[in-house]
Amino acid sequence: MPDLSRRAALAAVAVLALSACAADPEPSPSPSGEPATTATPTPTPRATSSRSSSPTPEPTPEPPPPPPLEWDIDSGASLQAIVNKRRPLNPPDYAPQLVAVSISQDGDELVRPEVDAALVALDQAQRAAIGEGVHVFSSYRSYATQSSIYQGFVNQYGQAEADTTSARPGHSEHQTGLAVDVVGTSGVARLSVAFGGTAPGQWLAANAWQHGFVVRYPNGLEGITGYEYEPWHLRFVGVELATAMTQSGVQTLEEHLGLPAAPDYG
Ligand SMILES: [Zn+2]
């Protein structure tokens, strides 16, 4: 296994490099040192300088404290509110200030103003990259609307099945005004897991974070998010948090923020 041994060698080098850093803080000696104190003649002949000649070690730099949680994840009004099956919207019937979606859309789509601005930038970037823009087919849903959608699923499939597909009222990201369901302007693979394999789906998965969006329900992580793969569902959290999550290498907000998994309503 040459690849493995090469990895092991690289890892060993990395460990050496790290331990070298850690073991060798080496306080930099002041180049001039302490000026020698000359004992001036005094009536007391035993007088000697009390100045010590040993150099004062420079304080070892403290490791930086863990970054504070910079985001309000609890308040429904926060752009970083985390809503899942274990975390209802706060308050459950929260209703945000909304504006009409500016980019291609089905009609009557509403989002928070910050989301609309980000969607404009996202649409332009995707268009420039792959020649196809972003189309929004679902966005804000009120508590009342979510209630009727959820009840419809329950009536048709039963509660257990409904809970895998539709959020209970007060638990939907769509009620925050920060979530949108999108497809490319060509409309290919609308509301389908196949969207994840299309050019827009792949571009969004790789780049949406640059405009503050995350693909909220990634493939295979329903044990954490509570939802099956939805490559079309984007959640706006702001560029800072989206970037931090992407850089951390985890795919869910729950993992990045150290929140418990939310596979069900508990
Ligand atoms: Zn959605």
Residues whose N, C-alpha, C, O or C-beta is under 5 A from the ligand:
A	BS01	ZN	V180 D181 H233
